[in-house]
């Protein structure tokens, strides 16, 4: 053997030995690399732990002051846990579904009119549940519904390490108002720079050096929870800038989670980004009572002054006539009751009282109204003080020396302001405005304006801005200018108070004439004015006529007609009760359920005999709605009717009766408790359905008992199904859509069509085909994909779905079209597609 061959063999053997050694050592090397990575992570955590702790503490402190009464007490002392209306459960062909209950049968999902969901106890989600999936979330509600408080509460929970995310990390909250952020962002820079800059404004000098790395790590690792307030307050152009920033963040940091706020039907850009809208639940009688009680306790402990009124008596008075109030309005009412300075019992009086409370002493109301009007007419709710001074200056507003140097009395104390100095919330006189050059600074000091660190200002709350602007718009004949603006919440609120405080006949008539299919949006804008507008307003009759026409319109989607019914309820007009009773005797089994729900919502006792007759209707939706309405009315004879239906009705009616009784803690719970031990198996089985809707520990314990102890398999099996369903993650919580190429049901449908789905293909044409020709579950499952691709073909397909005979498809398609419109997409008239 020559040397060359020997060297080759030795080298070959060494190569084999090295390969074997490396193979055996690979797990060890992997472990060494993992240990090194963990040490680096631990070192980074040690370096950032102080930064994180300080950031959480600062976030919590700020969040506790993000509410109207922050000057009195922290948020948690008066907080009522925000709840979100749960949307219909998503449909996935071939997957297990939840059992349909009385709400899904009888109560249409109308998130922009949430009061009915509260009255009839529709399913809800907590804030933590809503963000437990993979979707970004937008909290939707009208001005004063509690969106800011919901975000502040979520920030507080996250700051206290109570919000786990799907990534397995505890959320690190980044909580800001739009006015805190330097938007629009520079698209050539890292979009996270906006967050870093905002966080640095509040951080200590020592932490500010470490903050950029800390923020970037949390967004990269999926620990960041970005909470952005104020999206609902700004105009569409600014909303588009914000949406562009959101898109950049989502593309660069896909593991982060975003929650923001929006006004109903104004989601500009968010739907296309995949944000999941959730409407805030309004407050029911129990929550209102708790709030008033907690306010009284907090007031007693925190507020100085003489207090000679019995809190129990005051709370009883405050608890009256609150069903139509938003949390914002109830807060003002309660504050006025405890402070003893309320100007009256109307919503307008509550607002006027607080404006007088926070306006600088001696400030003329005309000056406030003119400033507010300019904010609205220029679409700048977040404004530059230098521009605002120019707005004020053009009305010759100069320094009022008497306000700067109040006269002294004999006791050397400041004398009370003269009558001419006191703010009076009444019709403004622009030409009579008392000059005041330091107006903006005084308004910041008093709390009516909020000053942000980037030299921007805004009104304390959009309602105050709109209330003041509404009067000035009317006085200055600027309604046509306002009406010509693109829709945004500042315009919406100002129109509301224009109608409440002045003659809005021209505006109302213009909007009602513009109203048309598919959504009749202008009619519902006017409908929201009815509660606060003068009862003798000329336009009221036309508004009610338009609503009635929508309510009775045949072949129109049920949610659209239900919104008209909800508008009658919200109006508070005494004629609504008579109307609903008349409609209960109609021959339309689409109108009767809506009329029943309306009668129950306004608690019309005279409707009880008619509703009892509706229980004999051949349509399940009508009978279910009648059961819900009778329980909502709540008088003894109404509850007795439902109890008899539980004992004597057919299986379907018994189930509806039991589920309706779950809405009544006073008498309904007791009937269900007794029914669980009833000798009749059909009663016990119906009671299981009812207990499943009672969100109380005793009800779940009873279901657990019935699943093992009942002597009938039919009862045990049903109870077991509900126990398992309740124990699982809420199926109504949002989940991220899987790509079409990875969606089993769509892959199977494609194979039947003889086509494939390439990776990354949105498969719009295939989804349209599935929606048009697929089975019911496939049609419903296609809609969430289609509504994010707002082409004319998609809109045409959804229009055809709206006017289909399949009610579930019609409802889902209508809601999708509503979201597409809210996203800012112009909608053609259905007759363009031969419909409507």
C-alpha positions in Angstrom: 0.0 0.0 0.0 1.6 3.3 -1.1 1.5 6.4 1.0 -1.1 8.1 -1.1 -3.6 5.3 -0.5 -2.8 5.1 3.2 -3.4 8.9 3.5 -6.7 8.6 1.7 -7.9 5.8 4.0 -6.8 7.6 7.1 -8.5 10.8 5.8 -11.6 8.8 5.0 -11.7 7.2 8.4 -11.2 10.5 10.1 -14.1 12.0 8.1 -16.4 9.2 9.1 -15.3 9.6 12.7 -15.8 13.4 12.6 -19.2 13.0 11.0 -20.3 10.5 13.8 -18.9 12.8 16.5 -20.6 15.8 15.1 -23.9 13.9 14.8 -23.7 12.9 18.4 -22.6 16.3 19.4 -25.3 18.2 17.5 -27.9 18.0 20.3 -25.2 19.3 22.7 -24.3 22.1 20.3 -28.0 23.0 20.0 -28.4 23.0 23.7 -25.3 25.3 24.0 -26.8 27.7 21.5 -30.2 27.7 23.2 -28.5 28.3 26.6 -26.5 31.2 25.1 -29.7 32.6 23.6 -31.5 32.3 26.9 -28.7 34.0 28.6 -28.8 36.9 26.1 -32.6 37.1 26.6 -32.2 37.0 30.4 -29.6 39.7 30.2 -31.9 41.9 28.0 -34.7 41.3 30.5 -32.5 42.3 33.4 -31.5 45.4 31.5 -35.1 46.3 30.6 -37.0 45.1 33.7 -36.6 48.4 35.4 -37.8 50.2 32.2 -40.8 47.9 31.9 -41.7 48.3 35.5 -41.6 52.1 35.2 -43.5 52.0 31.9 -46.3 49.9 33.4 -46.5 52.2 36.4 -46.7 55.4 34.3 -49.3 53.7 32.0 -51.4 52.7 35.0 -51.3 56.2 36.5 -52.3 57.8 33.2 -55.1 55.2 32.5 -56.6 55.9 35.8 -57.1 59.5 34.9 -58.6 58.8 31.5 -62.2 59.5 32.4 -64.6 62.5 32.8 -64.4 62.7 36.6 -60.6 62.2 36.8 -60.3 65.4 38.9 -62.4 63.7 41.6 -61.3 60.1 41.8 -59.4 57.4 39.9 -61.2 55.3 37.4 -61.3 52.1 39.3 -63.4 53.7 42.1 -66.3 54.1 39.8 -65.6 51.7 37.0 -68.3 49.4 35.6 -66.6 46.6 33.6 -67.1 47.4 29.9 -68.7 44.6 28.0 -68.8 44.1 24.2 -71.8 42.8 22.2 -70.7 39.4 20.9 -71.1 39.2 17.1 -72.7 36.1 15.5 -70.4 33.1 15.9 -68.3 32.5 12.8 -69.3 29.6 10.6 -66.7 27.0 9.6 -68.0 24.1 7.4 -67.4 20.8 9.1 -66.5 22.3 12.5 -68.6 22.1 15.6 -71.1 24.9 16.1 -72.7 26.4 19.2 -76.4 25.8 19.9 -78.7 28.5 18.6 -80.4 30.4 21.3 -83.4 32.7 21.5 -81.3 35.8 20.8 -80.0 34.5 17.5 -83.5 33.4 16.5 -85.4 36.6 17.5 -83.0 39.5 18.0 -81.2 40.8 14.9 -77.6 41.8 15.4 -77.6 45.6 15.0 -74.4 46.8 16.7 -74.9 50.5 15.8 -78.1 50.5 17.9 -76.9 48.5 21.0 -79.7 49.3 23.5 -81.8 46.4 22.4 -78.9 44.0 23.0 -78.7 45.3 26.6 -82.5 45.0 27.2 -82.6 41.5 25.9 -79.3 40.4 27.3 -77.6 39.4 24.1 -74.3 37.5 24.5 -71.3 39.6 25.4 -67.5 39.4 25.6 -65.1 40.9 28.1 -62.3 43.1 26.8 -59.7 40.4 27.5 -61.8 37.8 25.6 -62.1 40.1 22.6 -58.3 40.4 22.2 -57.6 36.8 23.1 -57.6 35.8 19.4 -55.2 36.8 16.7 -57.2 39.8 15.4 -56.8 43.4 16.0 -59.8 45.0 17.5 -61.8 48.3 17.1 -64.2 49.2 19.9 -67.2 50.9 18.4 -69.7 53.2 20.1 -71.4 56.6 19.8 -69.8 59.6 21.6 -70.2 59.0 25.3 -70.6 55.3 25.1 -67.5 54.7 27.1 -64.8 53.9 24.5 -62.1 55.9 26.2 -62.9 54.2 29.6 -62.8 50.8 27.9 -59.3 51.4 26.6 -58.2 52.9 29.9 -59.5 49.8 31.7 -57.7 47.5 29.3 -54.5 49.5 29.8 -54.9 49.2 33.5 -55.4 45.5 33.4 -52.3 45.1 31.1 -50.2 47.3 33.3 -51.1 45.1 36.3 -50.0 42.0 34.4 -53.5 40.7 33.9 -53.8 40.4 30.1 -52.1 37.3 28.5 -51.8 37.3 24.7 -51.9 34.5 22.3 -48.1 34.7 22.0 -47.9 33.4 25.6 -46.6 36.8 26.8 -48.2 39.1 29.3 -49.2 42.2 27.4 -47.1 45.4 27.8 -49.5 48.3 27.2 -48.8 51.3 25.0 -51.8 53.6 25.6 -52.1 56.9 23.7 -54.5 59.3 22.3 -54.2 60.2 18.7 -53.1 63.7 19.7 -50.1 62.2 21.5 -48.7 60.7 18.3 -46.7 62.4 15.7 -48.9 61.5 12.7 -48.9 61.2 9.8 -45.7 59.1 10.0 -42.8 59.2 7.6 -43.1 56.1 5.5 -39.4 56.0 5.0 -38.8 55.5 8.7 -39.6 52.7 11.1 -43.3 53.0 12.0 -42.4 52.2 15.6 -40.6 55.5 15.9 -44.0 57.1 16.5 -44.6 54.9 19.6 -41.0 55.4 20.9 -41.4 59.1 20.7 -44.7 59.1 22.5 -43.4 56.8 25.2 -40.3 58.9 25.6 -42.4 62.0 26.4 -43.3 60.4 29.8 -40.2 58.4 30.6 -37.4 59.5 32.9 -34.1 60.6 31.4 -32.5 57.3 32.5 -35.2 55.2 31.0 -35.4 57.2 27.8 -32.0 55.8 26.7 -33.1 52.2 27.0 -36.7 52.8 25.8 -36.1 52.3 22.0 -34.7 48.8 22.5 -37.4 47.9 25.1 -40.2 49.0 22.8 -38.8 47.3 19.7 -38.3 44.0 21.6 -41.8 44.0 22.9 -43.3 44.7 19.5 -41.0 42.1 17.9 -41.7 39.4 20.5 -45.5 39.8 20.5 -45.8 41.3 23.9 -46.9 44.8 22.8 -50.6 45.8 23.2 -51.0 49.2 21.4 -54.1 51.0 22.6 -54.9 54.0 20.4 -57.8 56.3 21.5 -59.3 59.1 19.5 -59.6 57.4 16.0 -63.3 58.0 16.3 -62.8 61.8 16.9 -60.9 62.8 13.8 -61.9 63.5 10.2 -61.6 60.9 7.4 -58.3 62.2 6.0 -56.6 61.9 9.4 -58.2 58.4 9.8 -56.6 57.4 6.6 -53.2 58.6 7.8 -53.7 56.5 11.0 -54.8 53.5 9.0 -51.6 53.8 6.9 -49.5 53.8 10.0 -51.4 50.8 11.4 -50.7 49.0 8.1 -47.0 49.7 8.3 -46.9 48.6 11.9 -48.7 45.3 11.1 -46.4 44.6 8.2 -43.2 45.3 10.1 -44.3 43.9 13.5 -46.9 41.3 12.8 -46.8 39.8 16.3 -48.0 43.0 18.0 -51.7 43.6 18.8 -53.6 46.9 18.2 -56.9 48.1 19.8 -58.5 51.4 18.7 -61.8 53.1 18.8 -64.4 54.2 16.2 -67.8 55.7 15.8 -70.6 53.6 14.4 -70.3 53.2 10.6 -67.1 55.2 10.5 -64.3 52.5 10.4 -62.4 54.2 7.6 -59.6 51.9 6.5 -59.9 49.5 9.5 -62.0 46.8 7.9 -59.6 46.4 5.0 -56.8 45.9 7.5 -58.6 43.1 9.2 -59.7 44.9 12.4 -62.6 43.2 14.1 -65.3 45.7 15.2 -67.0 45.2 18.6 -69.8 47.4 19.8 -69.9 48.5 23.4 -72.8 47.3 25.4 -75.0 50.0 27.0 -75.7 49.9 30.7 -78.7 48.1 32.2 -80.5 49.0 35.4 -78.2 46.9 37.6 -75.0 48.5 36.2 -76.6 52.0 36.5 -77.5 51.3 40.1 -73.9 50.0 40.9 -72.4 53.1 39.3 -74.5 55.5 41.3 -73.7 53.7 44.5 -70.0 53.6 43.8 -70.1 57.3 42.8 -71.7 58.1 46.1 -69.1 56.2 48.1 -66.2 57.7 46.2 -67.8 61.2 46.6 -68.1 60.8 50.3 -64.5 59.7 50.7 -62.8 62.0 48.3 -64.8 65.3 47.8 -64.6 68.0 50.4 -67.5 70.2 51.5 -70.7 70.2 53.4 -72.7 67.1 52.9 -76.2 67.0 54.5 -78.1 64.9 52.0 -78.9 61.2 52.7 -77.0 59.4 49.9 -79.6 56.6 49.8 -82.4 59.1 49.0 -80.3 60.9 46.5 -79.3 57.6 44.8 -83.0 56.5 44.6 -83.8 59.8 42.8 -80.8 59.5 40.5 -81.8 56.0 39.5 -85.0 57.2 37.9 -85.4 57.5 34.1 -81.9 56.5 33.0 -82.7 53.9 30.3 -81.8 56.1 27.4 -78.7 57.7 28.9 -75.1 57.0 27.8 -72.5 56.4 30.5 -71.2 60.0 29.7 -74.7 61.5 30.3 -75.3 59.4 33.4 -72.0 60.6 34.8 -73.0 64.2 34.2 -76.4 63.7 35.8 -74.9 62.0 38.9 -72.2 64.6 39.3 -74.8 67.3 39.1 -77.0 65.5 41.7 -74.1 65.2 44.2 -72.7 68.6 43.5 -76.2 70.2 43.8 -75.6 72.4 40.8 -77.7 70.8 38.1 -79.5 73.1 35.8 -82.4 70.7 35.0 -83.4 67.2 34.2 -82.8 67.0 30.5 -79.6 65.7 28.8 -79.0 69.2 27.5 -79.1 70.5 31.0 -76.6 67.9 32.2 -74.2 69.0 29.5 -74.8 72.7 30.2 -74.2 72.2 33.9 -70.8 70.6 33.3 -69.8 73.3 30.8 -70.6 75.9 33.4 -68.6 73.9 35.9 -65.4 73.7 33.7 -65.5 76.9 31.7 -63.2 79.6 32.9 -64.9 82.1 35.2 -66.4 85.0 33.2 -66.0 83.4 29.8 -68.8 84.3 27.4 -70.5 81.3 26.0 -70.5 82.9 22.6 -66.7 82.7 22.5 -66.7 79.0 23.4 -69.4 78.3 20.8 -67.5 80.1 18.1 -64.2 78.3 18.9 -66.1 75.0 18.8 -67.7 75.9 15.5 -64.4 76.7 13.9 -63.0 73.4 15.2 -65.8 71.5 13.5 -66.1 73.5 10.2 -62.3 73.2 9.7 -62.4 69.5 10.5 -59.6 69.9 13.1 -60.7 68.4 16.4 -57.1 68.3 17.3 -56.0 71.8 16.6 -52.9 74.0 16.6 -53.4 76.8 19.3 -51.9 79.3 16.9 -54.6 78.6 14.4 -57.2 78.7 17.1 -56.1 82.1 18.2 -56.6 83.3 14.7 -60.1 81.8 14.6 -60.9 83.7 17.8 -59.2 86.8 16.8 -61.3 87.2 13.6 -64.3 87.7 15.9 -62.5 90.6 17.7 -61.9 88.7 20.9 -59.4 90.5 23.1 -58.3 90.5 26.7 -61.0 90.8 29.4 -59.2 92.5 32.3 -62.0 92.0 34.7 -61.5 88.2 34.5 -57.8 88.5 35.1 -58.1 90.8 38.1 -61.3 90.1 40.0 -62.4 92.7 42.5 -62.0 92.1 46.2 -64.7 92.3 48.8 -64.3 93.7 52.3 -63.1 90.3 53.6 -60.2 90.4 51.1 -61.7 87.3 49.3 -62.4 87.3 45.6 -65.9 88.6 45.0 -68.3 86.3 43.2 -68.4 87.1 39.5 -71.0 89.5 38.3 -74.0 88.2 36.4 -72.5 89.4 33.2 -69.4 87.3 33.8 -71.1 84.0 34.6 -71.3 81.5 31.7 -74.8 80.9 30.6 -75.4 78.1 28.2 -78.1 79.6 26.0 -78.4 80.9 22.4 -75.2 82.7 21.5 -74.9 86.2 20.1 -71.7 86.2 18.0 -71.5 90.0 17.8 -72.0 90.4 21.5 -69.0 88.2 22.6 -67.1 89.8 25.4 -63.5 90.1 24.3 -61.0 87.7 25.9 -57.5 87.4 24.5 -56.3 84.7 26.9 -59.2 82.4 26.2 -57.3 79.3 25.2 -54.9 79.3 28.1 -57.8 79.8 30.5 -59.7 76.9 29.0 -56.7 74.6 29.4 -56.3 75.7 33.0 -60.0 75.1 33.8 -60.0 71.7 32.0 -62.3 72.4 29.1 -59.4 72.0 26.7 -56.7 69.4 26.8 -53.1 70.4 25.9 -50.9 67.7 24.5 -47.1 67.6 24.5 -46.8 68.2 20.8 -48.4 71.6 21.1 -51.8 70.4 20.1 -55.2 71.0 21.8 -58.6 69.4 21.8 -61.8 69.8 23.7 -62.1 67.6 26.8 -64.8 65.5 25.1 -66.3 65.5 21.6 -69.8 66.0 23.0 -68.8 69.3 24.6 -67.3 70.4 21.3 -70.4 69.3 19.3 -72.9 70.8 21.8 -71.2 74.2 21.7 -70.7 74.1 17.9 -74.3 73.1 17.2 -75.6 76.3 18.6 -73.1 78.5 16.7 -73.7 76.6 13.5 -77.3 77.4 13.8 -76.8 81.0 14.8 -74.4 81.6 11.9 -76.4 79.8 9.2 -73.5 77.4 8.7 -75.6 74.3 8.5 -75.2 73.9 4.7 -71.4 74.2 5.1 -71.4 71.5 7.8 -73.7 69.2 5.8 -71.3 69.4 2.8 -68.5 67.8 4.8 -67.6 64.2 4.5 -69.1 62.1 7.3 -67.1 62.1 10.6 -68.1 62.0 14.2 -67.6 65.8 14.8 -70.1 66.5 12.1 -72.5 63.8 13.5 -72.4 65.2 17.0 -72.7 68.8 15.9 -75.8 68.0 13.7 -77.3 66.2 16.7 -77.1 69.3 18.9 -77.9 71.6 16.1 -81.2 69.7 15.9 -81.6 69.8 19.7 -80.9 73.5 20.2 -82.0 75.2 17.0 -84.3 74.7 14.0 -82.8 71.9 11.9 -85.7 71.5 9.5 -83.6 72.3 6.3 -80.9 69.9 7.3 -83.4 67.1 8.2 -85.3 67.4 5.0 -82.1 67.3 3.0 -80.9 64.2 4.7 -84.3 62.4 4.5 -84.4 63.1 0.7 -80.9 61.7 0.3 -81.7 58.5 2.1 -81.8 55.4 -0.1 -80.9 51.7 -0.3 -79.0 49.7 0.7 -78.5 51.3 4.2 -80.7 54.4 4.4 -77.8 56.0 6.4 -79.1 59.6 6.3 -82.5 58.6 7.8 -80.8 57.0 10.7 -78.6 60.0 11.3 -81.8 62.1 11.6 -83.4 59.4 13.8 -80.7 59.8 16.4 -81.8 63.4 16.9 -85.3 62.5 18.0 -84.6 61.9 21.6 -83.3 65.4 22.3 -85.0 67.4 19.7 -88.0 69.6 20.6 -91.3 67.7 20.4 -92.7 70.3 18.1 -89.9 70.2 15.6 -91.4 70.4 12.1 -89.2 67.6 10.8 -90.1 64.9 13.4 -93.2 63.7 11.5 -91.2 63.2 8.3 -88.5 61.3 10.2 -91.0 59.0 11.8 -92.7 58.4 8.5 -89.4 57.4 6.9 -88.6 55.0 9.7 -92.0 53.4 9.5 -91.6 53.0 5.7 -88.3 51.2 6.3 -89.8 49.0 9.1 -92.6 47.8 6.9 -90.6 47.5 3.7 -91.1 44.0 2.3 -88.1 42.1 0.9 -85.6 44.3 2.7 -83.1 42.7 5.1 -84.3 42.2 8.7 -81.4 44.0 10.3 -82.2 47.2 8.3 -85.9 47.0 9.4 -84.8 46.2 13.0 -82.7 49.4 13.1 -85.9 51.3 12.3 -87.7 49.7 15.2 -84.7 50.4 17.5 -84.9 54.1 16.4 -88.5 54.3 17.4 -87.5 52.9 20.8 -84.6 55.3 21.2 -86.7 58.3 20.3 -88.6 58.0 23.6 -91.7 59.2 21.7 -95.0 58.2 23.5 -96.5 57.3 20.1 -94.2 54.4 19.7 -96.2 52.2 22.0 -99.4 52.7 20.1 -97.5 52.0 16.8 -96.0 48.8 18.0 -99.4 47.5 19.3 -100.9 48.2 15.9 -98.0 46.4 14.1 -98.5 43.4 16.4 -101.8 42.8 14.7 -100.4 43.0 11.2 -100.3 39.9 8.9 -96.6 40.1 8.3 -94.6 37.6 10.3 -91.5 39.7 9.6 -93.0 42.8 11.2 -94.7 41.1 14.2 -91.4 39.9 15.8 -89.9 43.4 15.5 -93.1 45.0 16.9 -92.9 42.5 19.8 -89.3 43.4 20.6 -90.2 47.1 20.4 -93.1 46.7 22.8 -90.9 44.9 25.2 -88.1 47.4 25.0 -90.4 50.3 26.0 -92.1 48.0 28.6 -95.6 48.6 27.3 -98.0 46.9 29.7 -100.9 47.4 27.4 -99.3 45.1 24.9 -99.3 42.0 27.2 -102.7 40.5 25.9 -101.6 41.0 22.3 -98.2 39.4 22.9 -100.0 36.4 24.6 -101.9 35.9 21.4 -98.6 36.1 19.4 -97.4 33.0 21.3 -99.8 31.0 19.1 -98.2 32.2 15.9 -97.0 29.6 13.4 -93.5 31.3 13.1 -90.9 30.6 15.7 -89.3 34.0 15.5 -92.6 35.7 16.4 -93.1 33.4 19.4 -89.5 33.8 20.6 -89.8 37.6 20.3 -93.1 37.6 22.2 -91.5 35.6 25.1 -88.6 38.0 25.2 -90.9 41.0 25.2 -93.2 39.7 27.9 -90.2 39.0 30.2 -88.8 42.5 29.5 -92.1 44.1 30.4 -91.7 42.3 33.6 -95.2 42.8 35.3 -96.7 39.8 37.1 -99.3 38.9 34.4 -96.6 39.0 31.7 -94.3 36.6 33.6 -97.2 34.3 34.3 -97.9 34.0 30.5 -94.3 32.9 29.9 -94.4 30.5 32.8 -97.6 28.9 31.4 -95.8 28.6 28.1 -92.9 26.7 29.8 -95.4 24.3 31.4 -97.9 23.8 28.6 -96.4 24.8 25.3 -94.9 22.6 22.6 -91.2 21.8 22.7 -90.1 24.9 20.7 -92.3 27.3 22.8 -91.1 25.8 26.1 -87.5 26.3 25.0 -88.2 29.9 24.1 -90.0 30.6 27.3 -87.1 29.1 29.4 -84.5 31.1 27.6 -86.5 34.3 27.9 -87.0 33.7 31.7 -83.2 33.7 32.0 -83.3 37.5 31.4 -85.2 38.1 34.6 -83.1 37.8 37.8 -86.1 38.6 40.0 -88.7 36.0 39.0 -87.3 34.2 36.1 -84.3 32.7 38.0 -86.7 31.2 40.6 -88.9 29.7 38.0 -85.9 28.0 36.3 -84.7 26.7 39.7 -88.1 25.1 40.3 -88.3 23.9 36.8 -85.0 22.0 37.0 -86.7 19.6 39.5 -90.1 19.4 37.7 -91.6 16.0 37.1 -92.2 16.7 33.4 -89.1 15.8 31.4 -90.0 18.3 28.7 -90.0 21.1 31.3 -86.6 20.0 32.6 -85.1 19.8 29.2 -86.4 23.3 28.3 -85.0 24.6 31.6 -81.6 23.3 30.6 -81.7 25.7 27.6 -82.7 28.5 30.0 -80.0 27.8 32.5 -77.4 27.9 29.8 -78.1 31.7 29.4 -77.8 32.5 33.1 -74.3 33.8 33.7 -74.3 32.9 37.4 -72.3 30.2 39.2 -75.4 28.6 40.6 -76.8 28.0 37.1 -73.6 26.3 35.9 -73.5 24.2 39.0 -77.1 23.2 38.3 -76.3 22.2 34.8 -73.4 20.1 36.1 -75.7 18.4 38.5 -78.3 17.7 35.8 -75.8 16.2 33.5 -75.1 13.5 36.0 -78.1 13.2 38.3 -81.2 13.6 36.1 -82.9 10.2 35.4 -83.5 10.9 31.7 -80.7 10.6 29.1 -82.2 13.4 27.0 -81.8 15.8 29.8 -78.4 14.6 30.9 -77.0 14.7 27.4 -78.3 18.2 26.7 -76.9 19.5 30.0 -73.5 17.9 29.2 -73.5 19.6 25.8 -74.0 23.0 27.4 -71.4 22.4 30.2 -68.8 21.6 27.5 -69.8 24.6 25.4 -69.6 27.0 28.4 -66.3 25.5 29.5 -64.7 26.0 26.1 -63.2 29.3 24.8 -65.9 31.6 23.7 -66.6 30.8 20.1 -67.6 34.4 19.4 -64.1 35.7 20.2 -62.4 36.7 16.9 -60.0 34.4 15.2 -57.6 35.3 12.4 -58.8 34.1 9.0 -56.5 31.4 7.6 -55.2 32.0 4.1 -57.5 30.6 1.4 -54.8 28.1 0.4 -54.8 26.7 3.9 -58.5 26.7 4.6 -59.8 23.1 4.5 -63.4 23.8 3.5 -62.4 26.1 0.7 -59.8 23.6 -0.6 -62.5 20.9 -0.6 -64.8 23.3 -2.5 -62.1 24.1 -5.0 -61.4 20.5 -5.7 -65.1 20.0 -6.5 -64.8 22.8 -9.0 -61.7 21.2 -10.5 -59.3 24.1 -9.5 -56.5 24.7 -7.1 -55.6 27.6 -4.8 -52.0 28.8 -5.2 -50.3 30.0 -2.0 -50.9 33.7 -1.4 -53.8 33.8 -3.8 -56.8 35.7 -2.3 -59.1 33.4 -4.3 -61.8 36.1 -4.7 -63.4 34.5 -7.7 -63.6 31.1 -6.0 -65.0 32.7 -2.9 -67.6 34.5 -4.9 -68.6 31.2 -6.5 -68.7 29.5 -3.1 -71.0 32.3 -1.8 -73.3 32.1 -4.8 -73.6 28.3 -5.2 -72.2 26.6 -2.1 -74.0 25.0 0.7 -75.4 27.3 3.4 -72.3 26.9 5.7 -70.0 27.5 2.7 -71.9 30.7 1.7 -71.7 32.0 5.3 -68.0 31.1 5.7 -67.1 33.0 2.5 -68.4 36.3 3.7 -65.6 37.2 6.1 -63.1 36.8 3.3 -65.2 38.7 0.8 -65.8 41.8 2.9 -62.1 42.6 3.1 -61.9 42.7 -0.7 -64.2 45.5 -1.7 -64.4 45.1 -5.4 -67.5 45.7 -7.5 -67.9 42.0 -8.1 -67.8 41.3 -4.3 -70.4 44.1 -3.7 -72.7 42.7 -6.4 -72.5 39.2 -5.0 -73.2 40.4 -1.5 -76.2 42.5 -2.8 -77.6 39.3 -4.3 -77.1 37.7 -0.9 -79.0 40.4 0.9 -82.1 39.8 -1.3 -81.9 36.0 -1.1 -84.6 34.0 0.5 -82.2 32.4 3.0 -82.5 34.7 6.1 -79.1 33.8 7.5 -77.3 34.6 4.3 -79.4 37.8 3.9 -78.5 39.0 7.4 -74.7 38.1 7.1 -74.5 39.8 3.7 -76.2 43.0 4.9 -73.8 43.2 7.9 -70.9 42.7 5.5 -72.1 45.5 3.2 -72.6 47.7 6.3 -68.9 47.2 7.3 -67.7 47.8 3.7 -69.6 51.1 3.7 -68.2 52.0 7.2 -64.7 51.3 5.7 -65.2 54.3 3.4 -66.2 52.4 0.2 -68.9 54.2 -1.8 -71.9 51.8 -2.4 -73.9 51.8 -5.6 -77.6 51.5 -5.5 -78.8 47.9 -5.6 -80.8 48.6 -8.8 -77.4 48.7 -10.6 -77.5 45.0 -10.1 -81.2 44.6 -10.9 -82.1 44.4 -7.2 -83.8 46.4 -4.5 
